[in-house]
Amino acid sequence: MSAVEDVVTEAPAVEAVPKRAMTLGFGTSLVMLVLLLVVPLFVKNFIIFQLTQLLYLGLAVLALNILTGGSGQFSLGQSAFYAVGAYTSAILMEHADMNYALTLPIAGIICFAFGFLFGQPALRLSGVYLALATFALATAMPQLLKLGFFEHWTGGVQGLVVTKPDAPFSLPMSQDMWLYYFTLAITVGIYVASVNLLRSRSGRAFMAIRDNEIAASAMGVNVALYKTLAFGVSAGITGVAGGLGAIAVQFVAPDSFTITLAIQLFLGMVVGGVGWLPGSIVGAAFIIFVPNIAEGVSKGLSGAVFGVLLFLVIFLVPHGARQVAIVAQQLVGKLKK
């Protein structure tokens, strides 16, 4: 319990995103989009696969950012929603012979319902106790997927192999290339929808609850509804990310969705900047590439090297990529003068 308490209590405070960071956010997002569109044309298939991984994990980090950065609710159980989404897509593709693209909205809807229902009993919890409840969900999910009752559908401990789709209309591109651009299109669509959500009336209600529940309730905000809605939206987006992950990796197994994945997503959110959506891709890049860099420095002490790198990031930029964006904007402003 103490370990989980440390994770939650040491996490940076959820603050409103400064206007200057929001202004830079559009430019940052545009630069990222251009790079993501162009880079795959000049790299090998393995790098394209890693970039695809960057996109769907970035989507999962974005979902957690909506929940924590948007409504102020901590969750260490995102791996459970990710697993449900991944298995939904895999089962529909392999057992129902459904088109891979059609499985994604179904995975999102199922995970939305799962998250919304889970948010109902979680209403009585907050802070470290909510984190513990979601931690329990993430811990239990891999074991539930191994139950004999579900084995016919899930494949039990052996998991399910998923067929990688070909490019449609005989397009002259590899499977990895097509899947990358397919994932990019979905990621951009969900990102734009998420930005609009946080700027809408519901988004303002989320942020009012994040800042002060009592004041939000006094202003007429239905706190219970919006807190569960935030859980549902976050779970739904995470489910789509899980479905994309299953299609890209071509395999799902219970041990792929342990609490380690949930902690990685939480770490990605912190590194990217809590409450700053463009930082989700940066956070995903950190959890994908920094472990590889650490292993390149020292295979025997890769965990220690990763810990040192993480400590340096937190010490130098405690507010993550959001803080870097603000500093960059200030430097640009000085250069213009």
C-alpha positions as CSV (number, residue, x, y, z in Angstrom):
1,M,0.0,0.0,0.0
2,S,2.8,2.4,0.8
3,A,4.3,2.1,-2.6
4,V,1.0,3.0,-4.3
5,E,0.6,5.9,-1.8
6,D,4.1,7.2,-2.8
7,V,3.2,7.1,-6.5
8,V,0.0,9.1,-6.0
9,T,1.2,11.6,-3.3
10,E,4.5,12.3,-5.1
11,A,2.7,13.0,-8.5
12,P,2.8,16.6,-9.5
13,A,-0.3,18.6,-8.6
14,V,-2.9,18.8,-11.3
15,E,-3.0,22.4,-12.4
16,A,-4.8,24.4,-15.0
17,V,-2.9,24.5,-18.3
18,P,-1.3,28.0,-18.7
19,K,-2.7,29.9,-21.7
20,R,0.9,30.3,-23.1
21,A,1.2,26.4,-23.1
22,M,-2.2,26.1,-24.8
23,T,-1.1,28.6,-27.5
24,L,2.1,26.7,-28.1
25,G,0.1,23.4,-28.0
26,F,-1.3,24.0,-31.5
27,G,2.1,24.7,-33.0
28,T,3.6,21.7,-31.2
29,S,0.8,19.5,-32.4
30,L,1.2,20.7,-36.0
31,V,4.9,20.1,-36.0
32,M,4.4,16.6,-34.5
33,L,1.8,15.8,-37.2
34,V,4.1,16.8,-40.1
35,L,6.9,14.7,-38.6
36,L,4.6,11.7,-38.1
37,L,3.4,12.0,-41.7
38,V,6.8,12.3,-43.3
39,V,9.2,10.2,-41.2
40,P,7.8,6.7,-42.0
41,L,8.5,7.3,-45.7
42,F,12.3,7.2,-45.0
43,V,12.7,4.4,-42.4
44,K,12.6,0.7,-42.2
45,N,9.5,-1.4,-41.3
46,F,10.8,-2.1,-37.7
47,I,11.0,1.7,-37.1
48,I,7.5,2.1,-38.6
49,F,6.2,-0.6,-36.1
50,Q,7.8,1.4,-33.2
51,L,6.1,4.6,-34.5
52,T,2.8,2.7,-34.6
53,Q,3.4,1.6,-31.0
54,L,4.2,5.3,-30.2
55,L,0.8,6.3,-31.6
56,Y,-1.5,3.8,-29.8
57,L,0.4,4.1,-26.5
58,G,0.2,7.9,-26.9
59,L,-3.6,7.5,-27.3
60,A,-3.7,5.5,-24.0
61,V,-1.6,8.2,-22.2
62,L,-4.0,10.8,-23.6
63,A,-7.0,8.9,-22.2
64,L,-5.4,8.9,-18.8
65,N,-4.6,12.6,-19.2
66,I,-8.3,13.3,-19.7
67,L,-9.1,11.5,-16.5
68,T,-6.4,12.9,-14.3
69,G,-5.6,16.2,-16.0
70,G,-9.2,16.9,-16.9
71,S,-11.2,15.7,-13.9
72,G,-8.4,15.2,-11.3
73,Q,-9.1,11.5,-10.7
74,F,-6.0,9.3,-10.3
75,S,-6.1,5.8,-11.9
76,L,-3.6,2.9,-11.8
77,G,-6.0,0.6,-13.6
78,Q,-5.8,1.7,-17.2
79,S,-4.1,-1.5,-18.2
80,A,-7.4,-3.3,-17.4
81,F,-9.4,-1.1,-19.9
82,Y,-6.5,-1.5,-22.4
83,A,-6.8,-5.3,-22.1
84,V,-10.6,-5.3,-22.6
85,G,-10.2,-3.3,-25.7
86,A,-7.4,-5.5,-27.1
87,Y,-9.3,-8.7,-26.4
88,T,-12.5,-7.3,-27.8
89,S,-10.8,-6.5,-31.2
90,A,-8.9,-9.8,-31.2
91,I,-11.9,-12.0,-30.4
92,L,-14.1,-10.2,-33.0
93,M,-11.5,-10.5,-35.7
94,E,-10.6,-14.2,-35.0
95,H,-13.9,-15.7,-33.8
96,A,-16.4,-13.5,-35.6
97,D,-14.3,-12.8,-38.7
98,M,-15.1,-9.1,-38.4
99,N,-13.2,-6.4,-40.2
100,Y,-10.4,-4.9,-38.0
101,A,-11.6,-1.3,-38.5
102,L,-15.1,-2.2,-37.3
103,T,-13.8,-3.8,-34.1
104,L,-12.4,-0.5,-32.8
105,P,-15.6,1.4,-32.2
106,I,-17.1,-1.7,-30.5
107,A,-14.0,-2.0,-28.3
108,G,-14.4,1.7,-27.4
109,I,-18.1,1.3,-26.6
110,I,-17.6,-1.7,-24.4
111,C,-14.7,-0.1,-22.5
112,F,-16.8,3.1,-22.1
113,A,-19.6,1.1,-20.5
114,F,-17.0,-0.8,-18.3
115,G,-15.4,2.4,-17.2
116,F,-18.7,4.2,-16.6
117,L,-19.9,1.3,-14.4
118,F,-16.6,1.1,-12.6
119,G,-16.8,4.8,-11.9
120,Q,-20.2,4.4,-10.0
121,P,-18.8,2.6,-6.9
122,A,-15.6,4.7,-7.2
123,L,-17.6,7.9,-6.6
124,R,-17.1,7.3,-2.9
125,L,-13.3,7.2,-3.3
126,S,-10.8,9.9,-4.0
127,G,-7.0,10.4,-4.0
128,V,-5.0,7.4,-2.8
129,Y,-8.1,5.3,-2.2
130,L,-9.3,5.6,-5.7
131,A,-5.8,4.8,-6.9
132,L,-5.9,1.6,-4.8
133,A,-9.3,0.6,-6.2
134,T,-8.0,1.0,-9.8
135,F,-4.8,-0.8,-8.8
136,A,-6.8,-3.7,-7.6
137,L,-8.7,-3.8,-11.0
138,A,-5.4,-3.8,-12.9
139,T,-4.0,-6.6,-10.7
140,A,-7.0,-8.8,-11.1
141,M,-7.5,-8.4,-14.9
142,P,-4.7,-10.7,-16.1
143,Q,-6.0,-13.5,-13.7
144,L,-9.5,-13.1,-14.9
145,L,-8.4,-13.5,-18.5
146,K,-6.9,-16.8,-17.6
147,L,-10.1,-18.3,-16.2
148,G,-11.3,-21.5,-17.9
149,F,-14.7,-20.0,-18.4
150,F,-13.3,-17.5,-20.9
151,E,-10.6,-19.8,-22.4
152,H,-12.6,-20.6,-25.5
153,W,-12.6,-17.0,-26.4
154,T,-9.4,-15.6,-24.9
155,G,-7.1,-18.6,-25.5
156,G,-6.3,-18.7,-21.8
157,V,-2.6,-18.4,-20.9
158,Q,-1.6,-19.0,-24.5
159,G,-3.5,-16.0,-25.8
160,L,-4.7,-15.3,-29.3
161,V,-2.8,-14.7,-32.5
162,V,-4.3,-11.9,-34.6
163,T,-4.0,-11.6,-38.4
164,K,-2.3,-8.5,-39.5
165,P,-4.5,-6.7,-42.2
166,D,-3.3,-5.9,-45.7
167,A,-3.6,-2.5,-47.3
168,P,-7.0,-2.0,-48.9
169,F,-7.7,-1.3,-52.6
170,S,-4.3,-2.9,-53.5
171,L,-2.4,0.2,-52.3
172,P,1.3,-0.1,-53.0
173,M,2.4,-0.2,-49.3
174,S,3.5,-2.7,-46.8
175,Q,1.2,-4.0,-44.0
176,D,3.3,-2.0,-41.4
177,M,3.1,1.2,-43.4
178,W,-0.7,0.9,-43.9
179,L,-1.3,0.0,-40.3
180,Y,0.8,3.0,-39.2
181,Y,-1.2,5.5,-41.3
182,F,-4.5,3.9,-40.2
183,T,-3.4,4.3,-36.6
184,L,-2.3,7.8,-37.2
185,A,-5.7,8.8,-38.7
186,I,-7.6,7.4,-35.7
187,T,-5.1,9.0,-33.3
188,V,-5.5,12.4,-34.9
189,G,-9.3,12.1,-34.9
190,I,-9.5,11.2,-31.2
191,Y,-7.0,13.9,-30.3
192,V,-9.0,16.6,-32.0
193,A,-12.2,15.2,-30.4
194,S,-10.5,15.2,-27.0
195,V,-9.3,18.8,-27.3
196,N,-12.9,19.9,-28.3
197,L,-14.3,17.9,-25.3
198,L,-12.1,19.7,-22.8
199,R,-13.1,23.0,-24.3
200,S,-16.8,22.2,-24.2
201,R,-19.3,22.6,-21.4
202,S,-18.5,19.0,-20.2
203,G,-14.8,19.7,-20.3
204,R,-15.3,22.8,-18.2
205,A,-17.3,20.7,-15.7
206,F,-14.5,18.2,-15.5
207,M,-12.0,21.0,-14.7
208,A,-14.3,22.6,-12.2
209,I,-14.5,19.2,-10.4
210,R,-10.8,18.9,-10.6
211,D,-10.2,22.3,-9.0
212,N,-12.9,22.2,-6.3
213,E,-15.7,19.6,-6.1
214,I,-17.7,21.6,-3.5
215,A,-17.5,24.8,-5.6
216,A,-18.5,22.8,-8.7
217,S,-21.5,21.3,-7.0
218,A,-22.5,24.7,-5.7
219,M,-22.5,26.0,-9.3
220,G,-24.9,23.3,-10.3
221,V,-22.4,20.7,-11.8
222,N,-23.6,17.2,-11.4
223,V,-20.4,15.9,-9.8
224,A,-21.4,12.2,-9.8
225,L,-22.4,12.2,-13.4
226,Y,-19.3,14.0,-14.7
227,K,-16.9,12.0,-12.6
228,T,-18.3,8.7,-14.0
229,L,-18.4,10.2,-17.5
230,A,-14.7,11.1,-17.3
231,F,-14.0,7.5,-16.3
232,G,-16.1,6.2,-19.2
233,V,-14.5,8.5,-21.8
234,S,-11.0,7.7,-20.6
235,A,-11.8,3.9,-20.6
236,G,-13.3,4.1,-24.1
237,I,-10.3,5.8,-25.6
238,T,-8.0,3.4,-23.8
239,G,-10.0,0.5,-25.3
240,V,-9.5,1.8,-28.8
241,A,-5.8,2.1,-28.1
242,G,-5.8,-1.5,-26.9
243,G,-7.6,-2.6,-30.0
244,L,-5.0,-0.9,-32.2
245,G,-2.2,-2.5,-30.1
246,A,-3.7,-6.0,-30.6
247,I,-3.9,-5.5,-34.4
248,A,-0.3,-4.1,-34.6
249,V,1.4,-6.7,-32.3
250,Q,-0.7,-9.5,-33.8
251,F,-1.0,-11.2,-30.4
252,V,-2.8,-10.8,-27.1
253,A,-2.1,-12.6,-23.9
254,P,-3.0,-12.0,-20.2
255,D,0.6,-11.3,-19.1
256,S,0.8,-8.5,-21.6
257,F,-1.6,-6.4,-19.5
258,T,-0.1,-6.4,-16.0
259,I,0.2,-3.6,-13.5
260,T,3.5,-2.7,-15.2
261,L,1.6,-1.4,-18.2
262,A,-0.6,0.8,-16.0
263,I,2.4,2.3,-14.3
264,Q,4.1,2.9,-17.6
265,L,1.0,4.8,-18.8
266,F,0.9,6.8,-15.6
267,L,4.6,7.6,-16.0
268,G,4.0,8.7,-19.6
269,M,1.3,11.1,-18.5
270,V,3.6,12.7,-15.8
271,V,6.6,13.0,-18.2
272,G,4.4,14.5,-21.0
273,G,2.8,17.0,-18.6
274,V,-0.3,16.4,-16.5
275,G,-3.2,18.1,-18.2
276,W,-1.4,18.9,-21.5
277,L,-2.6,16.7,-24.3
278,P,0.2,17.3,-26.8
279,G,2.6,15.9,-24.2
280,S,0.9,12.5,-24.5
281,I,3.1,11.5,-27.5
282,V,6.2,12.7,-25.7
283,G,5.3,10.6,-22.7
284,A,4.7,7.6,-24.9
285,A,8.1,8.1,-26.6
286,F,9.7,8.2,-23.1
287,I,8.3,4.8,-22.0
288,I,9.1,3.2,-25.4
289,F,12.5,4.5,-26.3
290,V,14.2,5.4,-22.9
291,P,14.3,1.8,-21.7
292,N,16.1,0.9,-25.0
293,I,18.5,3.7,-24.4
294,A,19.1,2.5,-20.9
295,E,19.8,-1.0,-22.1
296,G,22.2,0.3,-24.7
297,V,24.2,2.1,-22.0
298,S,24.3,-1.0,-19.7
299,K,22.5,-4.3,-20.3
300,G,23.2,-5.5,-16.8
301,L,22.1,-2.3,-15.1
302,S,19.5,-1.1,-17.5
303,G,16.9,-0.7,-14.7
304,A,19.3,1.5,-12.7
305,V,20.2,3.6,-15.8
306,F,16.5,4.0,-16.5
307,G,15.9,5.1,-12.9
308,V,18.6,7.7,-13.1
309,L,17.3,9.1,-16.4
310,L,13.8,9.3,-15.0
311,F,15.1,11.0,-11.9
312,L,16.9,13.6,-14.1
313,V,13.8,14.3,-16.1
314,I,11.7,14.8,-13.0
315,F,14.3,16.9,-11.3
316,L,15.0,19.1,-14.3
317,V,11.5,19.4,-15.7
318,P,9.1,18.5,-12.9
319,H,6.1,19.5,-15.0
320,G,7.2,17.4,-18.0
321,A,7.0,18.4,-21.6
322,R,4.5,21.1,-20.8
323,Q,7.3,23.0,-18.9
324,V,9.6,22.5,-21.9
325,A,6.9,23.9,-24.2
326,I,6.6,27.0,-22.0
327,V,10.4,27.6,-21.9
328,A,10.6,27.1,-25.7
329,Q,7.8,29.7,-26.2
330,Q,9.7,32.2,-24.0
331,L,12.9,31.6,-26.0
332,V,11.0,32.2,-29.3
333,G,9.5,35.4,-27.9
334,K,12.9,36.7,-26.9
335,L,14.4,35.8,-30.3
336,K,11.6,37.8,-32.0
337,K,12.4,40.8,-29.9
